[in-house]
Amino acid sequence: MNSLVVLRPVRDPAGFTVNRKAQKIFVNRERFIVNPSDRNALETALCAAGADGGVTAAAIGGEPALNALRMARAAGAGRAICIAPPDGQALDAGGFTKVLQQLVAHVGGVDLVLLGAEALDSDLAQVGARLASTLDWPFVERAYQARALPDGGLELVVAGSNGAYRLLGVDGPAVATVALNSNKPRFAPAAQIITVYTYPEAVERLALSDLGLDAAELAPVTVTRGESFPPERTLGRMIVGEDAVRQLAEALRNR
């Protein structure tokens, strides 16, 4: 099975602090990590590849994206592609989806596109569903495992109700999001990391023009009109004593 895994570098939450009173975010350390559920998606692809399959990792961005792709290659991905973003322009979910749509056609022979089910920075996770709709492929949400079937279909383990799991079969190719903590991502061997970082062609680089796109058609269709932070939490108080029930009733009545 040939899988295309989308990796997204996000800011490390340990590198910034949020001051609700000042309504500001202070970046103490400029550090990026791979979106956690995207790492689960990569592990799922590596486990499902098999002897006749391959894994292609892709990311959009600059140096943080390149580092994420180098680590993917070191972990076992056979190919890594980094796409340069538009200059001075952030991609929204629609623009991101258009880039991935063209990338799928550029790579060719993709049986399964995997993304993380959760986005650490925005918590929107729209891209997977939008990409499936654009490609007119089946979409599976919050998968735990995936494997190819002899007839060309796909079999995925997904989360069911009440903590159970169910087996879902779909006609390939398909798009699936992988649940956070659905597996334990492997650590790349140190020797392989060194090899990848010293090999200049470990990551292929593509411009938007290589995919038949330009910045104008990727312009965001959503506009941020403002941001605000939720108020600081007010601490509760412990009710003790023989009249605890009366105190609780008064507190509820005075809310």
Secondary structure by P-SEA (a helix, b strand, c coil): cbbbbbbbbbcccccccccccccccccccccccccaaaaaaaaaaaaaccccbbbbbbbbccaaaaaaaaaaaaacccbbbbbbccccccccaaaaaaaaaaaaaaaccccbbbbbcccccccccaaaaaaaaaacbbbbccccbbbbccccbbbbbbbbcccbbbbbbbcccbbbbbccccbbbbbccaaaaaaaaaccccbbbbccccccccccccccccccccccccccbbbbbbbbccaaaaaaaaaaaac
